[in-house]
Amino acid sequence: MDIGIALVAIAEVMLGLAGFSGIVMALTFDQGRWHPWDAWRTLMLLSTTLGAIVLALLPFGFSLLGLAESAIWRLSSGIMAAYPLILAPAVYRSFQHLEPASHPYYRPIAVFSLTGIGLNIVAQLLNTLSFIFPGVASVFFFGLLWYLIYSAFLFAITLFVRPRKQ
């Protein structure tokens, strides 16, 4: 299988999720204001999907620059590891205004999210530093697959797990 085709496929699926999430959020807009959890999930879903689209397309740009294959995957993995860390302050600011008691599955969602994000950062750093992983496409691909799974999870909880009324 060609990795380029797989990266474009992930980018297309993520674009679809971003579009559908916008439609769902517009349809669930309740009397002129969102529940704080809806706003947070929208931030997370859009930042995850749009970030993954950019990440999926980066290796093509690095290839056009003439970088060696190992350098492409090491650099791409490094950027993927940095992305959630760069996004963390905005997510934290929006998250600290939420009331955990107003969401029925706050703890499992937080554990799933932080565990997956943390493991992905570690794997991408290992690939970037060529420690354990020698700068390979597979680690980067599975990192994008995590973003796809996480985005689908966020989309599903947006549809089916409603926060408690304020």
PyMOL commands that place a pseudoatom at each C-alpha (Angstrom):
pseudoatom trace, name=CA, resn=MET, resi=1, chain=A, elem=C, hetatm=0, pos=[0.000, 0.000, 0.000]
pseudoatom trace, name=CA, resn=ASP, resi=2, chain=A, elem=C, hetatm=0, pos=[1.191, 3.492, -0.833]
pseudoatom trace, name=CA, resn=ILE, resi=3, chain=A, elem=C, hetatm=0, pos=[1.499, 5.659, 2.277]
pseudoatom trace, name=CA, resn=GLY, resi=4, chain=A, elem=C, hetatm=0, pos=[0.570, 8.758, 0.271]
pseudoatom trace, name=CA, resn=ILE, resi=5, chain=A, elem=C, hetatm=0, pos=[-2.839, 7.306, -0.591]
pseudoatom trace, name=CA, resn=ALA, resi=6, chain=A, elem=C, hetatm=0, pos=[-3.400, 6.407, 3.066]
pseudoatom trace, name=CA, resn=LEU, resi=7, chain=A, elem=C, hetatm=0, pos=[-2.494, 9.934, 4.222]
pseudoatom trace, name=CA, resn=VAL, resi=8, chain=A, elem=C, hetatm=0, pos=[-4.851, 11.538, 1.705]
pseudoatom trace, name=CA, resn=ALA, resi=9, chain=A, elem=C, hetatm=0, pos=[-7.627, 9.139, 2.755]
pseudoatom trace, name=CA, resn=ILE, resi=10, chain=A, elem=C, hetatm=0, pos=[-7.190, 10.132, 6.412]
pseudoatom trace, name=CA, resn=ALA, resi=11, chain=A, elem=C, hetatm=0, pos=[-7.217, 13.820, 5.461]
pseudoatom trace, name=CA, resn=GLU, resi=12, chain=A, elem=C, hetatm=0, pos=[-10.457, 13.335, 3.506]
pseudoatom trace, name=CA, resn=VAL, resi=13, chain=A, elem=C, hetatm=0, pos=[-12.167, 11.472, 6.354]
pseudoatom trace, name=CA, resn=MET, resi=14, chain=A, elem=C, hetatm=0, pos=[-11.094, 14.149, 8.816]
pseudoatom trace, name=CA, resn=LEU, resi=15, chain=A, elem=C, hetatm=0, pos=[-12.465, 16.859, 6.534]
pseudoatom trace, name=CA, resn=GLY, resi=16, chain=A, elem=C, hetatm=0, pos=[-15.786, 14.985, 6.443]
pseudoatom trace, name=CA, resn=LEU, resi=17, chain=A, elem=C, hetatm=0, pos=[-15.855, 14.731, 10.248]
pseudoatom trace, name=CA, resn=ALA, resi=18, chain=A, elem=C, hetatm=0, pos=[-15.123, 18.449, 10.580]
pseudoatom trace, name=CA, resn=GLY, resi=19, chain=A, elem=C, hetatm=0, pos=[-17.949, 19.278, 8.184]
pseudoatom trace, name=CA, resn=PHE, resi=20, chain=A, elem=C, hetatm=0, pos=[-20.458, 16.968, 9.823]
pseudoatom trace, name=CA, resn=SER, resi=21, chain=A, elem=C, hetatm=0, pos=[-19.549, 18.250, 13.274]
pseudoatom trace, name=CA, resn=GLY, resi=22, chain=A, elem=C, hetatm=0, pos=[-20.310, 21.790, 12.137]
pseudoatom trace, name=CA, resn=ILE, resi=23, chain=A, elem=C, hetatm=0, pos=[-23.708, 20.694, 10.848]
pseudoatom trace, name=CA, resn=VAL, resi=24, chain=A, elem=C, hetatm=0, pos=[-24.500, 18.781, 14.051]
pseudoatom trace, name=CA, resn=MET, resi=25, chain=A, elem=C, hetatm=0, pos=[-23.491, 21.693, 16.239]
pseudoatom trace, name=CA, resn=ALA, resi=26, chain=A, elem=C, hetatm=0, pos=[-25.616, 24.091, 14.175]
pseudoatom trace, name=CA, resn=LEU, resi=27, chain=A, elem=C, hetatm=0, pos=[-28.614, 21.780, 14.520]
pseudoatom trace, name=CA, resn=THR, resi=28, chain=A, elem=C, hetatm=0, pos=[-28.157, 21.350, 18.285]
pseudoatom trace, name=CA, resn=PHE, resi=29, chain=A, elem=C, hetatm=0, pos=[-27.796, 25.065, 18.944]
pseudoatom trace, name=CA, resn=ASP, resi=30, chain=A, elem=C, hetatm=0, pos=[-30.363, 25.525, 21.707]
pseudoatom trace, name=CA, resn=GLN, resi=31, chain=A, elem=C, hetatm=0, pos=[-32.098, 28.869, 22.098]
pseudoatom trace, name=CA, resn=GLY, resi=32, chain=A, elem=C, hetatm=0, pos=[-29.161, 31.041, 21.174]
pseudoatom trace, name=CA, resn=ARG, resi=33, chain=A, elem=C, hetatm=0, pos=[-26.486, 29.475, 23.378]
pseudoatom trace, name=CA, resn=TRP, resi=34, chain=A, elem=C, hetatm=0, pos=[-24.488, 26.311, 23.717]
pseudoatom trace, name=CA, resn=HIS, resi=35, chain=A, elem=C, hetatm=0, pos=[-23.896, 24.360, 26.851]
pseudoatom trace, name=CA, resn=PRO, resi=36, chain=A, elem=C, hetatm=0, pos=[-20.245, 24.894, 27.914]
pseudoatom trace, name=CA, resn=TRP, resi=37, chain=A, elem=C, hetatm=0, pos=[-19.515, 21.215, 27.243]
pseudoatom trace, name=CA, resn=ASP, resi=38, chain=A, elem=C, hetatm=0, pos=[-20.787, 21.580, 23.668]
pseudoatom trace, name=CA, resn=ALA, resi=39, chain=A, elem=C, hetatm=0, pos=[-18.463, 24.516, 23.107]
pseudoatom trace, name=CA, resn=TRP, resi=40, chain=A, elem=C, hetatm=0, pos=[-15.523, 22.530, 24.516]
pseudoatom trace, name=CA, resn=ARG, resi=41, chain=A, elem=C, hetatm=0, pos=[-16.317, 19.455, 22.399]
pseudoatom trace, name=CA, resn=THR, resi=42, chain=A, elem=C, hetatm=0, pos=[-16.589, 21.644, 19.313]
pseudoatom trace, name=CA, resn=LEU, resi=43, chain=A, elem=C, hetatm=0, pos=[-13.186, 23.179, 20.045]
pseudoatom trace, name=CA, resn=MET, resi=44, chain=A, elem=C, hetatm=0, pos=[-11.673, 19.733, 20.558]
pseudoatom trace, name=CA, resn=LEU, resi=45, chain=A, elem=C, hetatm=0, pos=[-13.320, 18.179, 17.513]
pseudoatom trace, name=CA, resn=LEU, resi=46, chain=A, elem=C, hetatm=0, pos=[-12.419, 20.979, 15.124]
pseudoatom trace, name=CA, resn=SER, resi=47, chain=A, elem=C, hetatm=0, pos=[-8.863, 21.382, 16.428]
pseudoatom trace, name=CA, resn=THR, resi=48, chain=A, elem=C, hetatm=0, pos=[-8.311, 17.621, 16.206]
pseudoatom trace, name=CA, resn=THR, resi=49, chain=A, elem=C, hetatm=0, pos=[-9.766, 17.170, 12.728]
pseudoatom trace, name=CA, resn=LEU, resi=50, chain=A, elem=C, hetatm=0, pos=[-8.269, 20.286, 11.171]
pseudoatom trace, name=CA, resn=GLY, resi=51, chain=A, elem=C, hetatm=0, pos=[-4.914, 19.642, 12.836]
pseudoatom trace, name=CA, resn=ALA, resi=52, chain=A, elem=C, hetatm=0, pos=[-4.880, 16.071, 11.535]
pseudoatom trace, name=CA, resn=ILE, resi=53, chain=A, elem=C, hetatm=0, pos=[-5.605, 17.292, 8.005]
pseudoatom trace, name=CA, resn=VAL, resi=54, chain=A, elem=C, hetatm=0, pos=[-2.555, 19.559, 8.122]
pseudoatom trace, name=CA, resn=LEU, resi=55, chain=A, elem=C, hetatm=0, pos=[-0.452, 16.809, 9.702]
pseudoatom trace, name=CA, resn=ALA, resi=56, chain=A, elem=C, hetatm=0, pos=[-1.504, 14.315, 7.010]
pseudoatom trace, name=CA, resn=LEU, resi=57, chain=A, elem=C, hetatm=0, pos=[-0.444, 16.709, 4.253]
pseudoatom trace, name=CA, resn=LEU, resi=58, chain=A, elem=C, hetatm=0, pos=[2.894, 17.820, 5.773]
pseudoatom trace, name=CA, resn=PRO, resi=59, chain=A, elem=C, hetatm=0, pos=[4.920, 14.822, 4.504]
pseudoatom trace, name=CA, resn=PHE, resi=60, chain=A, elem=C, hetatm=0, pos=[4.020, 15.747, 0.920]
pseudoatom trace, name=CA, resn=GLY, resi=61, chain=A, elem=C, hetatm=0, pos=[5.496, 19.216, 1.429]
pseudoatom trace, name=CA, resn=PHE, resi=62, chain=A, elem=C, hetatm=0, pos=[8.620, 17.816, 3.042]
pseudoatom trace, name=CA, resn=SER, resi=63, chain=A, elem=C, hetatm=0, pos=[8.999, 15.405, 0.139]
pseudoatom trace, name=CA, resn=LEU, resi=64, chain=A, elem=C, hetatm=0, pos=[8.775, 18.306, -2.326]
pseudoatom trace, name=CA, resn=LEU, resi=65, chain=A, elem=C, hetatm=0, pos=[11.588, 19.974, -0.410]
pseudoatom trace, name=CA, resn=GLY, resi=66, chain=A, elem=C, hetatm=0, pos=[13.751, 16.962, -1.250]
pseudoatom trace, name=CA, resn=LEU, resi=67, chain=A, elem=C, hetatm=0, pos=[14.156, 15.608, 2.288]
pseudoatom trace, name=CA, resn=ALA, resi=68, chain=A, elem=C, hetatm=0, pos=[15.223, 12.001, 2.756]
pseudoatom trace, name=CA, resn=GLU, resi=69, chain=A, elem=C, hetatm=0, pos=[12.418, 9.602, 3.667]
pseudoatom trace, name=CA, resn=SER, resi=70, chain=A, elem=C, hetatm=0, pos=[13.619, 9.085, 7.235]
pseudoatom trace, name=CA, resn=ALA, resi=71, chain=A, elem=C, hetatm=0, pos=[13.894, 12.859, 7.726]
pseudoatom trace, name=CA, resn=ILE, resi=72, chain=A, elem=C, hetatm=0, pos=[10.331, 13.334, 6.423]
pseudoatom trace, name=CA, resn=TRP, resi=73, chain=A, elem=C, hetatm=0, pos=[8.902, 10.919, 9.009]
pseudoatom trace, name=CA, resn=ARG, resi=74, chain=A, elem=C, hetatm=0, pos=[11.080, 12.169, 11.849]
pseudoatom trace, name=CA, resn=LEU, resi=75, chain=A, elem=C, hetatm=0, pos=[10.140, 15.808, 11.172]
pseudoatom trace, name=CA, resn=SER, resi=76, chain=A, elem=C, hetatm=0, pos=[6.446, 14.958, 10.670]
pseudoatom trace, name=CA, resn=SER, resi=77, chain=A, elem=C, hetatm=0, pos=[6.402, 12.974, 13.922]
pseudoatom trace, name=CA, resn=GLY, resi=78, chain=A, elem=C, hetatm=0, pos=[8.093, 15.836, 15.757]
pseudoatom trace, name=CA, resn=ILE, resi=79, chain=A, elem=C, hetatm=0, pos=[5.428, 18.261, 14.593]
pseudoatom trace, name=CA, resn=MET, resi=80, chain=A, elem=C, hetatm=0, pos=[2.699, 15.768, 15.535]
pseudoatom trace, name=CA, resn=ALA, resi=81, chain=A, elem=C, hetatm=0, pos=[4.195, 15.444, 19.033]
pseudoatom trace, name=CA, resn=ALA, resi=82, chain=A, elem=C, hetatm=0, pos=[4.348, 19.231, 19.390]
pseudoatom trace, name=CA, resn=TYR, resi=83, chain=A, elem=C, hetatm=0, pos=[0.819, 19.919, 18.115]
pseudoatom trace, name=CA, resn=PRO, resi=84, chain=A, elem=C, hetatm=0, pos=[-1.162, 18.890, 21.232]
pseudoatom trace, name=CA, resn=LEU, resi=85, chain=A, elem=C, hetatm=0, pos=[1.387, 20.641, 23.441]
pseudoatom trace, name=CA, resn=ILE, resi=86, chain=A, elem=C, hetatm=0, pos=[0.938, 23.874, 21.479]
pseudoatom trace, name=CA, resn=LEU, resi=87, chain=A, elem=C, hetatm=0, pos=[-2.834, 23.467, 21.658]
pseudoatom trace, name=CA, resn=ALA, resi=88, chain=A, elem=C, hetatm=0, pos=[-2.828, 22.619, 25.388]
pseudoatom trace, name=CA, resn=PRO, resi=89, chain=A, elem=C, hetatm=0, pos=[-3.074, 26.185, 26.778]
pseudoatom trace, name=CA, resn=ALA, resi=90, chain=A, elem=C, hetatm=0, pos=[-6.226, 26.950, 24.749]
pseudoatom trace, name=CA, resn=VAL, resi=91, chain=A, elem=C, hetatm=0, pos=[-7.787, 23.621, 25.676]
pseudoatom trace, name=CA, resn=TYR, resi=92, chain=A, elem=C, hetatm=0, pos=[-6.916, 24.143, 29.339]
pseudoatom trace, name=CA, resn=ARG, resi=93, chain=A, elem=C, hetatm=0, pos=[-8.409, 27.659, 29.389]
pseudoatom trace, name=CA, resn=SER, resi=94, chain=A, elem=C, hetatm=0, pos=[-11.666, 26.418, 27.897]
pseudoatom trace, name=CA, resn=PHE, resi=95, chain=A, elem=C, hetatm=0, pos=[-11.713, 23.301, 30.094]
pseudoatom trace, name=CA, resn=GLN, resi=96, chain=A, elem=C, hetatm=0, pos=[-11.227, 25.033, 33.438]
pseudoatom trace, name=CA, resn=HIS, resi=97, chain=A, elem=C, hetatm=0, pos=[-14.631, 26.747, 33.102]
pseudoatom trace, name=CA, resn=LEU, resi=98, chain=A, elem=C, hetatm=0, pos=[-16.480, 23.430, 32.851]
pseudoatom trace, name=CA, resn=GLU, resi=99, chain=A, elem=C, hetatm=0, pos=[-18.236, 21.754, 35.736]
pseudoatom trace, name=CA, resn=PRO, resi=100, chain=A, elem=C, hetatm=0, pos=[-17.346, 18.036, 35.825]
pseudoatom trace, name=CA, resn=ALA, resi=101, chain=A, elem=C, hetatm=0, pos=[-20.638, 17.244, 37.583]
pseudoatom trace, name=CA, resn=SER, resi=102, chain=A, elem=C, hetatm=0, pos=[-22.602, 18.553, 34.590]
pseudoatom trace, name=CA, resn=HIS, resi=103, chain=A, elem=C, hetatm=0, pos=[-21.268, 15.807, 32.302]
pseudoatom trace, name=CA, resn=PRO, resi=104, chain=A, elem=C, hetatm=0, pos=[-22.321, 12.203, 32.979]
pseudoatom trace, name=CA, resn=TYR, resi=105, chain=A, elem=C, hetatm=0, pos=[-19.086, 10.600, 31.720]
pseudoatom trace, name=CA, resn=TYR, resi=106, chain=A, elem=C, hetatm=0, pos=[-16.492, 13.216, 32.567]
pseudoatom trace, name=CA, resn=ARG, resi=107, chain=A, elem=C, hetatm=0, pos=[-13.867, 10.892, 34.113]
pseudoatom trace, name=CA, resn=PRO, resi=108, chain=A, elem=C, hetatm=0, pos=[-13.868, 8.117, 31.466]
pseudoatom trace, name=CA, resn=ILE, resi=109, chain=A, elem=C, hetatm=0, pos=[-13.711, 10.706, 28.687]
pseudoatom trace, name=CA, resn=ALA, resi=110, chain=A, elem=C, hetatm=0, pos=[-10.811, 12.510, 30.377]
pseudoatom trace, name=CA, resn=VAL, resi=111, chain=A, elem=C, hetatm=0, pos=[-8.897, 9.256, 31.005]
pseudoatom trace, name=CA, resn=PHE, resi=112, chain=A, elem=C, hetatm=0, pos=[-9.406, 8.049, 27.418]
pseudoatom trace, name=CA, resn=SER, resi=113, chain=A, elem=C, hetatm=0, pos=[-8.410, 11.423, 25.976]
pseudoatom trace, name=CA, resn=LEU, resi=114, chain=A, elem=C, hetatm=0, pos=[-5.321, 12.041, 28.084]
pseudoatom trace, name=CA, resn=THR, resi=115, chain=A, elem=C, hetatm=0, pos=[-4.060, 8.460, 27.815]
pseudoatom trace, name=CA, resn=GLY, resi=116, chain=A, elem=C, hetatm=0, pos=[-4.376, 8.368, 24.036]
pseudoatom trace, name=CA, resn=ILE, resi=117, chain=A, elem=C, hetatm=0, pos=[-2.865, 11.805, 23.547]
pseudoatom trace, name=CA, resn=GLY, resi=118, chain=A, elem=C, hetatm=0, pos=[0.000, 11.033, 25.931]
pseudoatom trace, name=CA, resn=LEU, resi=119, chain=A, elem=C, hetatm=0, pos=[0.837, 7.689, 24.299]
pseudoatom trace, name=CA, resn=ASN, resi=120, chain=A, elem=C, hetatm=0, pos=[0.774, 9.298, 20.869]
pseudoatom trace, name=CA, resn=ILE, resi=121, chain=A, elem=C, hetatm=0, pos=[3.135, 12.072, 21.975]
pseudoatom trace, name=CA, resn=VAL, resi=122, chain=A, elem=C, hetatm=0, pos=[5.585, 9.490, 23.364]
pseudoatom trace, name=CA, resn=ALA, resi=123, chain=A, elem=C, hetatm=0, pos=[5.457, 7.345, 20.208]
pseudoatom trace, name=CA, resn=GLN, resi=124, chain=A, elem=C, hetatm=0, pos=[5.970, 10.367, 17.964]
pseudoatom trace, name=CA, resn=LEU, resi=125, chain=A, elem=C, hetatm=0, pos=[8.901, 11.603, 20.062]
pseudoatom trace, name=CA, resn=LEU, resi=126, chain=A, elem=C, hetatm=0, pos=[10.512, 8.154, 19.892]
pseudoatom trace, name=CA, resn=ASN, resi=127, chain=A, elem=C, hetatm=0, pos=[10.114, 8.239, 16.107]
pseudoatom trace, name=CA, resn=THR, resi=128, chain=A, elem=C, hetatm=0, pos=[11.465, 11.805, 15.917]
pseudoatom trace, name=CA, resn=LEU, resi=129, chain=A, elem=C, hetatm=0, pos=[14.556, 10.927, 17.934]
pseudoatom trace, name=CA, resn=SER, resi=130, chain=A, elem=C, hetatm=0, pos=[14.973, 7.577, 16.120]
pseudoatom trace, name=CA, resn=PHE, resi=131, chain=A, elem=C, hetatm=0, pos=[14.943, 5.886, 19.511]
pseudoatom trace, name=CA, resn=ILE, resi=132, chain=A, elem=C, hetatm=0, pos=[13.263, 2.468, 19.251]
pseudoatom trace, name=CA, resn=PHE, resi=133, chain=A, elem=C, hetatm=0, pos=[11.613, 3.599, 15.984]
pseudoatom trace, name=CA, resn=PRO, resi=134, chain=A, elem=C, hetatm=0, pos=[14.065, 4.634, 13.230]
pseudoatom trace, name=CA, resn=GLY, resi=135, chain=A, elem=C, hetatm=0, pos=[12.027, 7.472, 11.709]
pseudoatom trace, name=CA, resn=VAL, resi=136, chain=A, elem=C, hetatm=0, pos=[9.397, 5.336, 9.982]
pseudoatom trace, name=CA, resn=ALA, resi=137, chain=A, elem=C, hetatm=0, pos=[6.090, 6.133, 8.298]
pseudoatom trace, name=CA, resn=SER, resi=138, chain=A, elem=C, hetatm=0, pos=[4.146, 3.546, 10.294]
pseudoatom trace, name=CA, resn=VAL, resi=139, chain=A, elem=C, hetatm=0, pos=[4.494, 5.398, 13.616]
pseudoatom trace, name=CA, resn=PHE, resi=140, chain=A, elem=C, hetatm=0, pos=[3.330, 8.622, 12.012]
pseudoatom trace, name=CA, resn=PHE, resi=141, chain=A, elem=C, hetatm=0, pos=[0.441, 6.818, 10.295]
pseudoatom trace, name=CA, resn=PHE, resi=142, chain=A, elem=C, hetatm=0, pos=[-0.753, 5.215, 13.537]
pseudoatom trace, name=CA, resn=GLY, resi=143, chain=A, elem=C, hetatm=0, pos=[-0.557, 8.637, 15.198]
pseudoatom trace, name=CA, resn=LEU, resi=144, chain=A, elem=C, hetatm=0, pos=[-2.916, 9.984, 12.542]
pseudoatom trace, name=CA, resn=LEU, resi=145, chain=A, elem=C, hetatm=0, pos=[-5.109, 6.938, 13.026]
pseudoatom trace, name=CA, resn=TRP, resi=146, chain=A, elem=C, hetatm=0, pos=[-5.314, 7.852, 16.734]
pseudoatom trace, name=CA, resn=TYR, resi=147, chain=A, elem=C, hetatm=0, pos=[-6.522, 11.326, 15.720]
pseudoatom trace, name=CA, resn=LEU, resi=148, chain=A, elem=C, hetatm=0, pos=[-9.148, 9.705, 13.497]
pseudoatom trace, name=CA, resn=ILE, resi=149, chain=A, elem=C, hetatm=0, pos=[-10.350, 7.412, 16.300]
pseudoatom trace, name=CA, resn=TYR, resi=150, chain=A, elem=C, hetatm=0, pos=[-10.355, 10.284, 18.784]
pseudoatom trace, name=CA, resn=SER, resi=151, chain=A, elem=C, hetatm=0, pos=[-12.279, 12.540, 16.394]
pseudoatom trace, name=CA, resn=ALA, resi=152, chain=A, elem=C, hetatm=0, pos=[-14.864, 9.819, 15.773]
pseudoatom trace, name=CA, resn=PHE, resi=153, chain=A, elem=C, hetatm=0, pos=[-15.160, 9.371, 19.545]
pseudoatom trace, name=CA, resn=LEU, resi=154, chain=A, elem=C, hetatm=0, pos=[-15.688, 13.118, 20.056]
pseudoatom trace, name=CA, resn=PHE, resi=155, chain=A, elem=C, hetatm=0, pos=[-18.251, 13.159, 17.265]
pseudoatom trace, name=CA, resn=ALA, resi=156, chain=A, elem=C, hetatm=0, pos=[-20.120, 10.208, 18.807]
pseudoatom trace, name=CA, resn=ILE, resi=157, chain=A, elem=C, hetatm=0, pos=[-20.261, 11.742, 22.276]
pseudoatom trace, name=CA, resn=THR, resi=158, chain=A, elem=C, hetatm=0, pos=[-21.423, 15.012, 20.741]
pseudoatom trace, name=CA, resn=LEU, resi=159, chain=A, elem=C, hetatm=0, pos=[-24.330, 13.147, 19.177]
pseudoatom trace, name=CA, resn=PHE, resi=160, chain=A, elem=C, hetatm=0, pos=[-25.229, 10.682, 21.908]
pseudoatom trace, name=CA, resn=VAL, resi=161, chain=A, elem=C, hetatm=0, pos=[-23.934, 11.919, 25.283]
pseudoatom trace, name=CA, resn=ARG, resi=162, chain=A, elem=C, hetatm=0, pos=[-25.631, 15.140, 26.223]
pseudoatom trace, name=CA, resn=PRO, resi=163, chain=A, elem=C, hetatm=0, pos=[-24.496, 17.204, 29.206]
pseudoatom trace, name=CA, resn=ARG, resi=164, chain=A, elem=C, hetatm=0, pos=[-26.913, 17.758, 32.054]
pseudoatom trace, name=CA, resn=LYS, resi=165, chain=A, elem=C, hetatm=0, pos=[-28.975, 20.939, 31.928]
pseudoatom trace, name=CA, resn=GLN, resi=166, chain=A, elem=C, hetatm=0, pos=[-27.508, 23.900, 33.793]
for i in range(1, 166): cmd.bond("trace and resi %d" % i, "trace and resi %d" % (i + 1))
show_as sticks, trace
zoom trace
